Amino acid sequence: MNTTNQMIRTAFAGLITVGLVTASGQALAAKGDNEKCSGIVKAGKNDCGTSKTACAGTIKNDRDTEAWIYVPKGTCERIAGGEVVADKGDKK
């Protein structure tokens, strides 16, 4: 196996690893005592798509009212501009 081929395989394996770690981190953040908090997200740091974008991490403006991130329960209401986003199954 030549050096170039080995470097390409190593880089590809690294990308797959980073993707898996990122996906599992978001899944863990979604569980437990967390809630969705909108209106506090920095540009490019949202956890999910909105009506303006289809993917996480793609919001272009800071503090967009549609963009949300997971935070520990009770934290969102303590942040200026933060608003708890009710899940479809919630009766809030």
C-alpha positions as CSV (number, residue, x, y, z in Angstrom):
1,M,0.0,0.0,0.0
2,N,1.5,3.4,-0.9
3,T,1.7,6.3,1.4
4,T,-1.0,8.4,-0.4
5,N,-3.5,5.7,-0.3
6,Q,-2.9,5.1,3.4
7,M,-3.2,8.8,4.2
8,I,-6.6,9.0,2.3
9,R,-7.9,6.0,4.2
10,T,-6.8,7.5,7.6
11,A,-8.4,10.8,6.7
12,F,-11.6,9.1,5.7
13,A,-11.7,7.1,8.9
14,G,-11.2,10.3,10.9
15,L,-14.1,12.0,9.2
16,I,-16.4,9.1,10.0
17,T,-15.2,9.1,13.6
18,V,-15.9,12.8,14.0
19,G,-19.4,12.4,12.5
20,L,-20.3,9.6,14.8
21,V,-19.0,11.5,17.9
22,T,-21.0,14.6,16.9
23,A,-24.2,12.6,16.2
24,S,-23.9,10.8,19.5
25,G,-23.3,14.0,21.4
26,Q,-26.4,15.6,20.0
27,A,-28.4,12.5,20.8
28,L,-27.2,12.5,24.4
29,A,-28.0,16.2,24.7
30,A,-31.6,15.5,23.6
31,K,-32.1,13.0,26.4
32,G,-32.5,13.5,30.1
33,D,-33.4,16.7,31.8
34,N,-33.0,19.1,28.9
35,E,-35.3,21.4,27.1
36,K,-35.3,23.3,23.8
37,C,-34.4,26.9,24.2
38,S,-34.9,29.4,21.3
39,G,-33.8,33.0,20.9
40,I,-30.3,32.6,22.4
41,V,-28.5,30.7,19.7
42,K,-25.3,32.1,18.1
43,A,-25.1,32.0,14.3
44,G,-24.2,28.5,13.1
45,K,-24.8,26.8,16.5
46,N,-28.4,25.7,16.3
47,D,-29.3,22.1,17.1
48,C,-31.9,21.6,14.4
49,G,-33.4,23.1,11.2
50,T,-36.0,25.9,11.1
51,S,-38.3,27.2,8.5
52,K,-35.4,29.2,7.1
53,T,-32.8,26.3,7.1
54,A,-33.0,22.6,6.8
55,C,-30.0,21.5,8.9
56,A,-28.4,22.0,12.3
57,G,-25.6,24.5,12.5
58,T,-26.8,26.6,9.5
59,I,-28.7,29.6,11.0
60,K,-27.1,32.8,9.8
61,N,-28.1,35.3,12.5
62,D,-27.4,35.4,16.2
63,R,-30.5,35.1,18.5
64,D,-32.9,34.0,15.7
65,T,-36.3,33.4,17.3
66,E,-36.8,30.1,15.5
67,A,-33.3,28.6,16.2
68,W,-33.0,26.5,19.3
69,I,-30.5,24.5,21.3
70,Y,-30.8,22.0,24.1
71,V,-30.1,23.4,27.6
72,P,-30.6,21.9,31.1
73,K,-34.2,22.3,32.3
74,G,-34.8,25.6,34.1
75,T,-31.9,27.4,32.4
76,C,-33.6,28.8,29.4
77,E,-36.0,31.0,31.3
78,R,-33.1,32.5,33.2
79,I,-31.4,33.7,30.0
80,A,-32.4,37.1,28.6
81,G,-34.3,36.4,25.3
82,G,-34.6,32.7,25.9
83,E,-37.9,31.0,25.3
84,V,-38.7,27.3,26.0
85,V,-39.9,25.6,22.8
86,A,-42.7,23.1,23.5
87,D,-42.4,19.7,21.8
88,K,-45.4,18.6,19.7
89,G,-46.5,16.2,22.4
90,D,-46.2,18.8,25.2
91,K,-49.2,20.7,26.5
92,K,-47.5,24.0,27.3
